Each structure stands twice: as C-alpha cells, then as structure tokens.
Amino acid sequence: MADKKLKITLVKSPIGAVPKHRRTVEAMGLNKLHKTVELPDNASTRGQIQQIGYMLKVEEI
C-alpha cells in the first residue's frame, strides 16, 4: 500500500494561468498538453493537485 501512485494528465493549457500555477505544472513534470506522469500519492502531490486541479485529470492506480 505504501507505493500508491497517481496518474496525472495535463488537460488545460497553463498559458493564461497565474505564474505560480505555471511553475507548479513544470515542477510536476508536465511540459506538454496531454502529457501524463505517475507521481506518488502523498501530501505534497495532493497539495499540488489541489492548487492546479482545474488543469489536470487525476486517476488513482
């Protein structure tokens, strides 16, 4: 259970977003639209998702 992951896909362009949100998108490794990354399901990742959730599609795997 310790290795739960989240599959996160960028579905909205960060071009018009707040600069802080744009940096969060980059920090998550999402550099292109419809790119998907797998990140650990922890408090840090959940906080990032909460901040820019309007640009993401999140699935638990």
C-alpha positions in Angstrom: 0.0 0.0 0.0 2.9 2.3 0.5 3.6 2.6 -3.2 0.3 4.0 -4.2 0.6 6.3 -7.3 -1.5 8.9 -9.1 -1.7 9.1 -12.9 -1.9 12.9 -13.7 -2.6 14.3 -17.1 -2.4 18.0 -18.2 -5.7 18.7 -20.0 -5.8 22.6 -19.9 -3.0 24.9 -21.2 -1.2 26.8 -18.4 -0.5 29.8 -20.8 -3.1 32.1 -19.2 -2.6 30.8 -15.7 -1.2 32.5 -12.7 2.7 32.4 -12.8 2.8 30.4 -9.6 0.5 27.8 -11.1 2.6 27.6 -14.2 5.7 26.8 -12.1 3.7 24.1 -10.3 2.8 22.5 -13.6 6.5 22.5 -14.6 7.6 21.1 -11.1 5.2 18.2 -11.6 7.0 17.3 -14.9 4.1 18.3 -17.2 5.6 20.2 -20.0 3.1 19.5 -22.8 -0.6 19.3 -23.1 -2.0 15.7 -22.6 1.3 14.6 -21.1 0.8 12.0 -18.3 3.1 11.4 -15.3 2.9 9.0 -12.4 3.6 10.6 -9.1 3.5 9.1 -5.5 0.2 9.6 -3.7 1.4 11.8 -0.8 0.6 15.1 0.9 3.0 17.0 -1.3 1.5 15.8 -4.6 -2.1 16.2 -3.2 -1.3 19.8 -2.4 -0.1 20.5 -5.9 -3.2 18.8 -7.3 -5.4 21.0 -5.1 -3.7 24.1 -6.4 -3.9 23.4 -10.1 -6.6 20.8 -10.2 -8.6 22.8 -12.8 -5.9 22.0 -15.4 -5.5 18.3 -14.5 -7.1 14.9 -14.9 -6.2 12.6 -11.9 -6.6 8.8 -11.7 -5.6 6.5 -8.9 -3.6 3.5 -9.9 
